[in-house]
Amino acid sequence: MTPAMTPAVTDAVTDAAPILFFDSGVGGLSVVAPTRELLPTAPIVYAADSAGFPYGTRSEAEIAARVPALLGRLVERYRPRLVVIACNTASTIALPAVRAALDVPVVGTVPAIKPAAAMSETRVIGVLGTEATVRQPYVDDLAARFAGDCTVLRHGSAALVELAEAKLAGTAPAPDAIAAELGGLFAQPGGGRIDVIVNACTHFPLLEREMATVAPQVRFVDGGAGIARRIAYLTQGHAWPVAAPAHRLVFTRLGERERRIADALAARGFVAAEAL
Ligand code: DGL
């Protein structure tokens, strides 16, 4: 018998293949952090659509057209083992289209209404997201399925997204500005009884300390830890580098603002930023 001339075809993922995290800006870092706790040597490519930022004030049609196309280019360039849409706005609008377009597993980020409902004693929960996220039928569906006996109040905040970006670039948020945004929930009828707030935008956990100072009576939940567990589950048995490699940072527009963010992230192991 002649030995086979072609090398064996294998599905094995090389240890250098990254996990690709995608968001409009820095919010996805709130998903990266718990993931790194579970998978400390996983190579990471963090992609921020800075040219499209912010997503929360865009239309469904814009997000639906933009996100699958961008992720297609990112997957082609970085060949990730897994894609994480670390953005509630993009996930609640475009997750099925992204999954259909890519040939790698895709994990989305959707509002953590189920755990919030499980925690609430007053049965009044707040959902704080972008304007685009809080109006999605996907959120109606989550509320009906998992919080049917709760009053679910929603507020969309573009200001909190900006405050989170500014904080990462070095500007501490003013407590009054945080209070004003939380007021968008508390001032609604029944809002005074909210005991759990879902941070339904990945930018918002980056401000959790500040929000907890302004609203100490409330507990905050987000999807970060659950997504990290899902990523670990989907990559079970994969090969990983022995030591944490340098992570990559990609922007769709690389200007002054992005360079400041890149400087701030250098301490977290992200090497110099590149443009898509
Ligand atoms: N971080 C994003 C989210 O989870 C969106 C922020 C924005 O660009 O408006 O929804």
py3Dmol code that shows the C-alpha trace and the ligand (Angstrom):
import py3Dmol

protein = """\
ATOM      1  CA  MET A   1       0.000   0.000   0.000  1.00  0.00           C
ATOM      2  CA  THR A   2       1.267   3.435  -0.848  1.00  0.00           C
ATOM      3  CA  PRO A   3       1.234   5.875   2.021  1.00  0.00           C
ATOM      4  CA  ALA A   4      -1.217   8.738   1.688  1.00  0.00           C
ATOM      5  CA  MET A   5       0.502  11.724   0.056  1.00  0.00           C
ATOM      6  CA  THR A   6      -1.763  14.416   1.501  1.00  0.00           C
ATOM      7  CA  PRO A   7      -1.482  15.431   5.144  1.00  0.00           C
ATOM      8  CA  ALA A   8      -4.362  14.424   7.366  1.00  0.00           C
ATOM      9  CA  VAL A   9      -7.120  16.984   7.391  1.00  0.00           C
ATOM     10  CA  THR A  10      -7.922  17.916  10.957  1.00  0.00           C
ATOM     11  CA  ASP A  11     -10.376  20.241  12.694  1.00  0.00           C
ATOM     12  CA  ALA A  12      -7.896  20.885  15.482  1.00  0.00           C
ATOM     13  CA  VAL A  13      -7.602  24.534  16.419  1.00  0.00           C
ATOM     14  CA  THR A  14      -4.010  25.747  16.718  1.00  0.00           C
ATOM     15  CA  ASP A  15      -3.116  27.186  20.103  1.00  0.00           C
ATOM     16  CA  ALA A  16      -2.423  30.582  18.524  1.00  0.00           C
ATOM     17  CA  ALA A  17      -5.949  30.964  17.106  1.00  0.00           C
ATOM     18  CA  PRO A  18      -7.556  33.892  18.944  1.00  0.00           C
ATOM     19  CA  ILE A  19     -10.962  34.576  20.366  1.00  0.00           C
ATOM     20  CA  LEU A  20     -12.317  37.632  18.574  1.00  0.00           C
ATOM     21  CA  PHE A  21     -14.311  40.083  20.691  1.00  0.00           C
ATOM     22  CA  PHE A  22     -16.356  42.692  18.845  1.00  0.00           C
ATOM     23  CA  ASP A  23     -18.064  45.870  20.055  1.00  0.00           C
ATOM     24  CA  SER A  24     -18.633  49.404  18.822  1.00  0.00           C
ATOM     25  CA  GLY A  25     -16.155  50.670  21.423  1.00  0.00           C
ATOM     26  CA  VAL A  26     -14.581  49.660  24.725  1.00  0.00           C
ATOM     27  CA  GLY A  27     -17.711  48.067  26.238  1.00  0.00           C
ATOM     28  CA  GLY A  28     -16.701  44.568  25.249  1.00  0.00           C
ATOM     29  CA  LEU A  29     -13.875  44.775  27.778  1.00  0.00           C
ATOM     30  CA  SER A  30     -16.511  43.971  30.411  1.00  0.00           C
ATOM     31  CA  VAL A  31     -16.845  40.592  28.691  1.00  0.00           C
ATOM     32  CA  VAL A  32     -13.116  40.154  28.083  1.00  0.00           C
ATOM     33  CA  ALA A  33     -12.308  40.510  31.812  1.00  0.00           C
ATOM     34  CA  PRO A  34     -14.332  37.522  33.091  1.00  0.00           C
ATOM     35  CA  THR A  35     -13.212  35.498  30.060  1.00  0.00           C
ATOM     36  CA  ARG A  36      -9.564  36.068  30.931  1.00  0.00           C
ATOM     37  CA  GLU A  37     -10.255  34.836  34.458  1.00  0.00           C
ATOM     38  CA  LEU A  38     -11.425  31.492  33.048  1.00  0.00           C
ATOM     39  CA  LEU A  39      -9.009  31.284  30.106  1.00  0.00           C
ATOM     40  CA  PRO A  40      -5.924  33.245  31.212  1.00  0.00           C
ATOM     41  CA  THR A  41      -3.732  32.346  28.237  1.00  0.00           C
ATOM     42  CA  ALA A  42      -6.338  32.683  25.485  1.00  0.00           C
ATOM     43  CA  PRO A  43      -5.068  34.927  22.669  1.00  0.00           C
ATOM     44  CA  ILE A  44      -7.499  37.803  22.163  1.00  0.00           C
ATOM     45  CA  VAL A  45      -8.248  40.072  19.250  1.00  0.00           C
ATOM     46  CA  TYR A  46     -10.398  42.965  20.439  1.00  0.00           C
ATOM     47  CA  ALA A  47     -12.121  44.761  17.594  1.00  0.00           C
ATOM     48  CA  ALA A  48     -13.923  48.074  18.107  1.00  0.00           C
ATOM     49  CA  ASP A  49     -15.975  49.597  15.316  1.00  0.00           C
ATOM     50  CA  SER A  50     -14.825  53.091  16.165  1.00  0.00           C
ATOM     51  CA  ALA A  51     -15.917  54.388  12.736  1.00  0.00           C
ATOM     52  CA  GLY A  52     -19.464  53.204  13.470  1.00  0.00           C
ATOM     53  CA  PHE A  53     -19.560  54.208  17.150  1.00  0.00           C
ATOM     54  CA  PRO A  54     -22.007  54.727  18.790  1.00  0.00           C
ATOM     55  CA  TYR A  55     -24.378  51.939  17.769  1.00  0.00           C
ATOM     56  CA  GLY A  56     -27.121  52.813  20.219  1.00  0.00           C
ATOM     57  CA  THR A  57     -28.395  55.798  18.264  1.00  0.00           C
ATOM     58  CA  ARG A  58     -28.276  54.032  14.894  1.00  0.00           C
ATOM     59  CA  SER A  59     -31.189  52.373  13.123  1.00  0.00           C
ATOM     60  CA  GLU A  60     -31.792  48.641  12.996  1.00  0.00           C
ATOM     61  CA  ALA A  61     -31.117  48.712   9.246  1.00  0.00           C
ATOM     62  CA  GLU A  62     -27.708  50.327   9.728  1.00  0.00           C
ATOM     63  CA  ILE A  63     -26.623  47.809  12.374  1.00  0.00           C
ATOM     64  CA  ALA A  64     -27.975  44.873  10.392  1.00  0.00           C
ATOM     65  CA  ALA A  65     -26.028  45.951   7.316  1.00  0.00           C
ATOM     66  CA  ARG A  66     -22.817  46.904   9.082  1.00  0.00           C
ATOM     67  CA  VAL A  67     -22.113  44.212  11.671  1.00  0.00           C
ATOM     68  CA  PRO A  68     -22.184  40.992   9.591  1.00  0.00           C
ATOM     69  CA  ALA A  69     -20.049  42.614   6.888  1.00  0.00           C
ATOM     70  CA  LEU A  70     -17.442  43.846   9.354  1.00  0.00           C
ATOM     71  CA  LEU A  71     -17.277  40.543  11.174  1.00  0.00           C
ATOM     72  CA  GLY A  72     -16.820  38.783   7.860  1.00  0.00           C
ATOM     73  CA  ARG A  73     -13.715  40.890   7.199  1.00  0.00           C
ATOM     74  CA  LEU A  74     -12.405  40.413  10.729  1.00  0.00           C
ATOM     75  CA  VAL A  75     -12.798  36.649  10.589  1.00  0.00           C
ATOM     76  CA  GLU A  76     -11.041  36.520   7.259  1.00  0.00           C
ATOM     77  CA  ARG A  77      -8.129  38.532   8.606  1.00  0.00           C
ATOM     78  CA  TYR A  78      -7.682  37.049  12.089  1.00  0.00           C
ATOM     79  CA  ARG A  79      -9.036  33.487  11.673  1.00  0.00           C
ATOM     80  CA  PRO A  80     -10.477  33.277  15.201  1.00  0.00           C
ATOM     81  CA  ARG A  81     -11.580  30.019  16.810  1.00  0.00           C
ATOM     82  CA  LEU A  82     -14.657  31.796  18.189  1.00  0.00           C
ATOM     83  CA  VAL A  83     -16.373  35.158  17.737  1.00  0.00           C
ATOM     84  CA  VAL A  84     -17.961  36.997  20.657  1.00  0.00           C
ATOM     85  CA  ILE A  85     -20.308  39.852  19.827  1.00  0.00           C
ATOM     86  CA  ALA A  86     -19.652  41.710  23.066  1.00  0.00           C
ATOM     87  CA  CYS A  87     -22.387  44.230  22.346  1.00  0.00           C
ATOM     88  CA  ASN A  88     -26.067  43.972  23.237  1.00  0.00           C
ATOM     89  CA  THR A  89     -27.128  46.351  20.470  1.00  0.00           C
ATOM     90  CA  ALA A  90     -25.425  44.350  17.729  1.00  0.00           C
ATOM     91  CA  SER A  91     -26.500  41.011  19.231  1.00  0.00           C
ATOM     92  CA  THR A  92     -30.191  41.816  19.693  1.00  0.00           C
ATOM     93  CA  ILE A  93     -30.370  43.092  16.103  1.00  0.00           C
ATOM     94  CA  ALA A  94     -27.867  41.094  14.052  1.00  0.00           C
ATOM     95  CA  LEU A  95     -26.962  37.826  15.799  1.00  0.00           C
ATOM     96  CA  PRO A  96     -28.859  35.469  13.419  1.00  0.00           C
ATOM     97  CA  ALA A  97     -27.422  37.257  10.355  1.00  0.00           C
ATOM     98  CA  VAL A  98     -23.879  37.060  11.742  1.00  0.00           C
ATOM     99  CA  ARG A  99     -24.257  33.349  12.526  1.00  0.00           C
ATOM    100  CA  ALA A 100     -25.541  32.719   9.008  1.00  0.00           C
ATOM    101  CA  ALA A 101     -22.631  34.628   7.467  1.00  0.00           C
ATOM    102  CA  LEU A 102     -19.726  33.097   9.417  1.00  0.00           C
ATOM    103  CA  ASP A 103     -18.319  29.601   9.575  1.00  0.00           C
ATOM    104  CA  VAL A 104     -17.032  29.936  13.158  1.00  0.00           C
ATOM    105  CA  PRO A 105     -19.080  29.658  16.361  1.00  0.00           C
ATOM    106  CA  VAL A 106     -20.573  32.974  17.447  1.00  0.00           C
ATOM    107  CA  VAL A 107     -21.520  33.898  21.013  1.00  0.00           C
ATOM    108  CA  GLY A 108     -23.824  36.885  21.487  1.00  0.00           C
ATOM    109  CA  THR A 109     -24.546  39.187  24.412  1.00  0.00           C
ATOM    110  CA  VAL A 110     -28.170  39.698  25.360  1.00  0.00           C
ATOM    111  CA  PRO A 111     -29.747  41.455  28.348  1.00  0.00           C
ATOM    112  CA  ALA A 112     -29.460  39.413  31.571  1.00  0.00           C
ATOM    113  CA  ILE A 113     -33.184  39.671  32.355  1.00  0.00           C
ATOM    114  CA  LYS A 114     -33.454  36.053  33.514  1.00  0.00           C
ATOM    115  CA  PRO A 115     -30.947  36.316  36.397  1.00  0.00           C
ATOM    116  CA  ALA A 116     -32.328  39.748  37.299  1.00  0.00           C
ATOM    117  CA  ALA A 117     -35.842  38.338  37.637  1.00  0.00           C
ATOM    118  CA  ALA A 118     -34.491  35.485  39.760  1.00  0.00           C
ATOM    119  CA  MET A 119     -32.864  38.016  42.126  1.00  0.00           C
ATOM    120  CA  SER A 120     -35.595  40.637  42.440  1.00  0.00           C
ATOM    121  CA  GLU A 121     -37.611  40.747  45.645  1.00  0.00           C
ATOM    122  CA  THR A 122     -39.741  43.781  44.750  1.00  0.00           C
ATOM    123  CA  ARG A 123     -40.526  42.263  41.316  1.00  0.00           C
ATOM    124  CA  VAL A 124     -39.633  45.574  39.674  1.00  0.00           C
ATOM    125  CA  ILE A 125     -36.506  45.437  37.556  1.00  0.00           C
ATOM    126  CA  GLY A 126     -34.813  48.033  35.402  1.00  0.00           C
ATOM    127  CA  VAL A 127     -33.204  47.394  32.024  1.00  0.00           C
ATOM    128  CA  LEU A 128     -30.558  49.947  31.173  1.00  0.00           C
ATOM    129  CA  GLY A 129     -29.260  49.674  27.625  1.00  0.00           C
ATOM    130  CA  THR A 130     -28.797  51.728  24.528  1.00  0.00           C
ATOM    131  CA  GLU A 131     -31.836  53.315  22.919  1.00  0.00           C
ATOM    132  CA  ALA A 132     -31.621  50.755  20.117  1.00  0.00           C
ATOM    133  CA  THR A 133     -31.425  47.768  22.485  1.00  0.00           C
ATOM    134  CA  VAL A 134     -34.282  48.685  24.802  1.00  0.00           C
ATOM    135  CA  ARG A 135     -36.750  48.981  21.905  1.00  0.00           C
ATOM    136  CA  GLN A 136     -35.938  45.531  20.464  1.00  0.00           C
ATOM    137  CA  PRO A 137     -38.630  42.829  20.278  1.00  0.00           C
ATOM    138  CA  TYR A 138     -35.871  40.520  21.558  1.00  0.00           C
ATOM    139  CA  VAL A 139     -36.110  42.355  24.897  1.00  0.00           C
ATOM    140  CA  ASP A 140     -39.936  42.055  24.928  1.00  0.00           C
ATOM    141  CA  ASP A 141     -39.468  38.354  24.414  1.00  0.00           C
ATOM    142  CA  LEU A 142     -36.912  37.961  27.237  1.00  0.00           C
ATOM    143  CA  ALA A 143     -39.156  39.956  29.589  1.00  0.00           C
ATOM    144  CA  ALA A 144     -42.205  37.836  28.720  1.00  0.00           C
ATOM    145  CA  ARG A 145     -40.344  34.539  29.039  1.00  0.00           C
ATOM    146  CA  PHE A 146     -38.274  35.158  32.143  1.00  0.00           C
ATOM    147  CA  ALA A 147     -39.844  38.064  34.007  1.00  0.00           C
ATOM    148  CA  GLY A 148     -43.553  37.576  33.349  1.00  0.00           C
ATOM    149  CA  ASP A 149     -44.443  38.396  36.952  1.00  0.00           C
ATOM    150  CA  CYS A 150     -42.195  41.474  37.129  1.00  0.00           C
ATOM    151  CA  THR A 151     -42.645  45.048  36.056  1.00  0.00           C
ATOM    152  CA  VAL A 152     -39.774  45.589  33.612  1.00  0.00           C
ATOM    153  CA  LEU A 153     -38.886  49.254  33.163  1.00  0.00           C
ATOM    154  CA  ARG A 154     -36.460  50.275  30.417  1.00  0.00           C
ATOM    155  CA  HIS A 155     -34.270  53.224  29.741  1.00  0.00           C
ATOM    156  CA  GLY A 156     -31.947  53.862  26.807  1.00  0.00           C
ATOM    157  CA  SER A 157     -28.867  55.937  27.561  1.00  0.00           C
ATOM    158  CA  ALA A 158     -26.351  57.226  25.050  1.00  0.00           C
ATOM    159  CA  ALA A 159     -24.739  59.365  27.761  1.00  0.00           C
ATOM    160  CA  LEU A 160     -23.605  56.363  29.825  1.00  0.00           C
ATOM    161  CA  VAL A 161     -21.894  54.903  26.754  1.00  0.00           C
ATOM    162  CA  GLU A 162     -19.918  58.129  26.349  1.00  0.00           C
ATOM    163  CA  LEU A 163     -19.107  58.257  30.069  1.00  0.00           C
ATOM    164  CA  ALA A 164     -17.729  54.702  29.952  1.00  0.00           C
ATOM    165  CA  GLU A 165     -15.551  55.525  26.943  1.00  0.00           C
ATOM    166  CA  ALA A 166     -14.294  58.667  28.670  1.00  0.00           C
ATOM    167  CA  LYS A 167     -13.543  56.784  31.884  1.00  0.00           C
ATOM    168  CA  LEU A 168     -11.383  54.301  30.025  1.00  0.00           C
ATOM    169  CA  ALA A 169      -9.544  57.141  28.343  1.00  0.00           C
ATOM    170  CA  GLY A 170      -8.857  58.684  31.776  1.00  0.00           C
ATOM    171  CA  THR A 171     -11.777  61.015  32.637  1.00  0.00           C
ATOM    172  CA  ALA A 172     -13.702  60.047  35.779  1.00  0.00           C
ATOM    173  CA  PRO A 173     -17.495  60.323  35.375  1.00  0.00           C
ATOM    174  CA  ALA A 174     -19.312  62.975  37.426  1.00  0.00           C
ATOM    175  CA  PRO A 175     -21.708  61.379  39.948  1.00  0.00           C
ATOM    176  CA  ASP A 176     -24.444  63.842  38.875  1.00  0.00           C
ATOM    177  CA  ALA A 177     -24.238  62.624  35.303  1.00  0.00           C
ATOM    178  CA  ILE A 178     -24.591  59.012  36.451  1.00  0.00           C
ATOM    179  CA  ALA A 179     -27.503  59.925  38.739  1.00  0.00           C
ATOM    180  CA  ALA A 180     -29.282  61.722  35.901  1.00  0.00           C
ATOM    181  CA  GLU A 181     -29.118  58.612  33.720  1.00  0.00           C
ATOM    182  CA  LEU A 182     -30.298  56.256  36.469  1.00  0.00           C
ATOM    183  CA  GLY A 183     -33.097  58.771  37.013  1.00  0.00           C
ATOM    184  CA  GLY A 184     -34.399  57.732  33.614  1.00  0.00           C
ATOM    185  CA  LEU A 185     -35.416  54.476  35.299  1.00  0.00           C
ATOM    186  CA  PHE A 186     -36.232  55.644  38.818  1.00  0.00           C
ATOM    187  CA  ALA A 187     -38.494  58.490  37.637  1.00  0.00           C
ATOM    188  CA  GLN A 188     -40.810  56.143  35.758  1.00  0.00           C
ATOM    189  CA  PRO A 189     -44.042  55.027  37.498  1.00  0.00           C
ATOM    190  CA  GLY A 190     -43.009  52.257  39.904  1.00  0.00           C
ATOM    191  CA  GLY A 191     -39.338  53.080  39.359  1.00  0.00           C
ATOM    192  CA  GLY A 192     -38.771  53.765  43.047  1.00  0.00           C
ATOM    193  CA  ARG A 193     -39.275  50.040  43.722  1.00  0.00           C
ATOM    194  CA  ILE A 194     -36.545  48.830  41.349  1.00  0.00           C
ATOM    195  CA  ASP A 195     -34.191  46.554  43.264  1.00  0.00           C
ATOM    196  CA  VAL A 196     -32.217  45.057  40.343  1.00  0.00           C
ATOM    197  CA  ILE A 197     -30.890  46.800  37.240  1.00  0.00           C
ATOM    198  CA  VAL A 198     -29.760  44.862  34.200  1.00  0.00           C
ATOM    199  CA  ASN A 199     -26.742  46.458  32.609  1.00  0.00           C
ATOM    200  CA  ALA A 200     -27.914  45.663  29.088  1.00  0.00           C
ATOM    201  CA  CYS A 201     -25.063  47.451  27.358  1.00  0.00           C
ATOM    202  CA  THR A 202     -21.549  46.105  27.715  1.00  0.00           C
ATOM    203  CA  HIS A 203     -20.237  49.616  28.379  1.00  0.00           C
ATOM    204  CA  PHE A 204     -22.251  49.960  31.591  1.00  0.00           C
ATOM    205  CA  PRO A 205     -20.496  47.406  33.847  1.00  0.00           C
ATOM    206  CA  LEU A 206     -17.416  49.597  33.350  1.00  0.00           C
ATOM    207  CA  LEU A 207     -19.331  52.200  35.405  1.00  0.00           C
ATOM    208  CA  GLU A 208     -20.799  49.805  37.953  1.00  0.00           C
ATOM    209  CA  ARG A 209     -18.827  51.166  40.890  1.00  0.00           C
ATOM    210  CA  GLU A 210     -20.037  54.693  40.156  1.00  0.00           C
ATOM    211  CA  MET A 211     -23.621  53.508  39.634  1.00  0.00           C
ATOM    212  CA  ALA A 212     -23.589  51.534  42.872  1.00  0.00           C
ATOM    213  CA  THR A 213     -22.447  54.635  44.751  1.00  0.00           C
ATOM    214  CA  VAL A 214     -25.370  56.633  43.360  1.00  0.00           C
ATOM    215  CA  ALA A 215     -27.936  53.825  43.847  1.00  0.00           C
ATOM    216  CA  PRO A 216     -26.748  51.649  46.765  1.00  0.00           C
ATOM    217  CA  GLN A 217     -30.223  50.120  47.177  1.00  0.00           C
ATOM    218  CA  VAL A 218     -29.961  48.400  43.797  1.00  0.00           C
ATOM    219  CA  ARG A 219     -28.097  45.305  42.655  1.00  0.00           C
ATOM    220  CA  PHE A 220     -26.635  45.343  39.152  1.00  0.00           C
ATOM    221  CA  VAL A 221     -26.391  42.328  36.860  1.00  0.00           C
ATOM    222  CA  ASP A 222     -24.865  41.833  33.458  1.00  0.00           C
ATOM    223  CA  GLY A 223     -24.122  38.966  31.120  1.00  0.00           C
ATOM    224  CA  GLY A 224     -20.301  39.039  31.338  1.00  0.00           C
ATOM    225  CA  ALA A 225     -19.703  36.098  33.669  1.00  0.00           C
ATOM    226  CA  GLY A 226     -22.288  33.925  31.901  1.00  0.00           C
ATOM    227  CA  ILE A 227     -20.770  34.656  28.498  1.00  0.00           C
ATOM    228  CA  ALA A 228     -17.305  33.798  29.823  1.00  0.00           C
ATOM    229  CA  ARG A 229     -18.627  30.421  31.013  1.00  0.00           C
ATOM    230  CA  ARG A 230     -20.209  29.844  27.608  1.00  0.00           C
ATOM    231  CA  ILE A 231     -16.906  30.659  25.862  1.00  0.00           C
ATOM    232  CA  ALA A 232     -15.040  28.254  28.163  1.00  0.00           C
ATOM    233  CA  TYR A 233     -17.627  25.565  27.472  1.00  0.00           C
ATOM    234  CA  LEU A 234     -17.453  26.001  23.694  1.00  0.00           C
ATOM    235  CA  THR A 235     -13.657  25.854  23.714  1.00  0.00           C
ATOM    236  CA  GLN A 236     -13.345  22.869  26.039  1.00  0.00           C
ATOM    237  CA  GLY A 237     -10.521  20.619  24.903  1.00  0.00           C
ATOM    238  CA  HIS A 238      -8.927  23.342  22.749  1.00  0.00           C
ATOM    239  CA  ALA A 239      -5.178  23.881  22.775  1.00  0.00           C
ATOM    240  CA  TRP A 240      -4.051  27.199  24.327  1.00  0.00           C
ATOM    241  CA  PRO A 241      -0.635  28.868  24.517  1.00  0.00           C
ATOM    242  CA  VAL A 242       1.358  28.060  27.642  1.00  0.00           C
ATOM    243  CA  ALA A 243       1.683  31.732  28.624  1.00  0.00           C
ATOM    244  CA  ALA A 244      -0.599  34.684  27.915  1.00  0.00           C
ATOM    245  CA  PRO A 245       0.382  36.137  24.530  1.00  0.00           C
ATOM    246  CA  ALA A 246       0.183  39.812  23.521  1.00  0.00           C
ATOM    247  CA  HIS A 247      -3.403  40.614  22.621  1.00  0.00           C
ATOM    248  CA  ARG A 248      -4.337  42.624  19.545  1.00  0.00           C
ATOM    249  CA  LEU A 249      -6.464  45.710  19.322  1.00  0.00           C
ATOM    250  CA  VAL A 250      -8.216  46.608  16.080  1.00  0.00           C
ATOM    251  CA  PHE A 251     -10.163  49.752  15.246  1.00  0.00           C
ATOM    252  CA  THR A 252     -12.180  50.541  12.141  1.00  0.00           C
ATOM    253  CA  ARG A 253     -10.895  54.111  12.425  1.00  0.00           C
ATOM    254  CA  LEU A 254      -7.615  54.848  14.118  1.00  0.00           C
ATOM    255  CA  GLY A 255      -7.463  58.454  15.307  1.00  0.00           C
ATOM    256  CA  GLU A 256      -6.430  60.382  18.409  1.00  0.00           C
ATOM    257  CA  ARG A 257      -9.242  58.994  20.533  1.00  0.00           C
ATOM    258  CA  GLU A 258      -8.412  55.411  19.600  1.00  0.00           C
ATOM    259  CA  ARG A 259      -4.719  55.959  20.314  1.00  0.00           C
ATOM    260  CA  ARG A 260      -5.591  57.187  23.811  1.00  0.00           C
ATOM    261  CA  ILE A 261      -7.678  54.061  24.363  1.00  0.00           C
ATOM    262  CA  ALA A 262      -4.841  51.904  23.066  1.00  0.00           C
ATOM    263  CA  ASP A 263      -2.443  53.561  25.527  1.00  0.00           C
ATOM    264  CA  ALA A 264      -4.855  52.820  28.372  1.00  0.00           C
ATOM    265  CA  LEU A 265      -5.116  49.195  27.293  1.00  0.00           C
ATOM    266  CA  ALA A 266      -1.396  48.581  26.960  1.00  0.00           C
ATOM    267  CA  ALA A 267      -1.312  47.820  30.698  1.00  0.00           C
ATOM    268  CA  ARG A 268      -3.857  45.045  30.091  1.00  0.00           C
ATOM    269  CA  GLY A 269      -1.660  43.255  27.598  1.00  0.00           C
ATOM    270  CA  PHE A 270      -2.953  44.746  24.349  1.00  0.00           C
ATOM    271  CA  VAL A 271      -0.237  45.577  21.868  1.00  0.00           C
ATOM    272  CA  ALA A 272      -0.278  48.582  19.548  1.00  0.00           C
ATOM    273  CA  ALA A 273      -3.549  49.201  17.793  1.00  0.00           C
ATOM    274  CA  GLU A 274      -4.081  48.409  14.138  1.00  0.00           C
ATOM    275  CA  ALA A 275      -6.711  49.616  11.658  1.00  0.00           C
ATOM    276  CA  LEU A 276      -9.035  47.216   9.868  1.00  0.00           C
TER     277      LEU A 276
END
"""
ligand_1 = """\
10
DGL
N -21.569 48.352 23.970
C -22.722 48.375 23.164
C -23.863 47.546 23.708
O -23.635 46.616 24.456
C -23.163 49.596 22.414
C -22.683 50.965 22.747
C -22.946 51.947 21.625
O -22.163 51.952 20.686
O -23.972 52.653 21.662
O -24.993 47.753 23.383
"""
view = py3Dmol.view(width=600, height=400)
view.addModel(protein, "pdb")
view.setStyle({"model": 0}, {"cartoon": {"style": "trace"}})
view.addModel(ligand_1, "xyz")
view.setStyle({"model": 1}, {"stick": {}})
view.zoomTo()
view.show()
